[in-house]
Amino acid sequence: MRLAIVFGLAAGLLLTGCDAAGQEAPPAAPTRTVPPTTAPVTPASTRPPVTVDAPCPYAGAAAVMDIVGQHITRTTVTSTTPHPGCAFYRPNGEKAADLAVSVLASATAAQAEAIRLTGPGANPVDTVADGGTVAITGDGALLAVSKARALVVVRINQPVSLEAIELAKLVVARL
């Protein structure tokens, strides 16, 4: 019973603002809820690519016409970052050639992607930049080569790898 009385007195002292020695306890700091200070999330400023009729920075229409042996009446440039893409069209609107450049995290990643894009049955290309592969598809030829971290992809509407290689050389020379 005595123990219960002692505990009751101690609890009463603590609740009335005194410490166990009978001295007044300092006032408790006021508590307040502070909202988290996180910066507002803003979406990355990635603009969608825009395609316009314009000369290609890698190869002129006349050079592409000579390489692929087809009339080229329209050239478009697509504003991809950091390098634009280009397409060359025949008089009937069919795409004769498509040139794309992207940059990967490393030279090894670019080389691996060049091999992956054309598939396991593709032929090696050792005469352009760091090399790559070329495959003949139902739609023509698909070539992918790397130059350091850059990946160059060339698609043409004819099943001839030599023309794709020549176009890739033009692109790589401008990187």
Salt bridges, closest charged atoms under 4 A:
ASP53 OD1 - ARG74 NE 2.85
GLU94 OE1 - ARG90 NE 3.13
ASP98 OD1 - LYS95 NZ 3.83
GLU113 OE2 - ARG116 NH2 2.65
GLU166 OE2 - LYS169 NZ 3.56
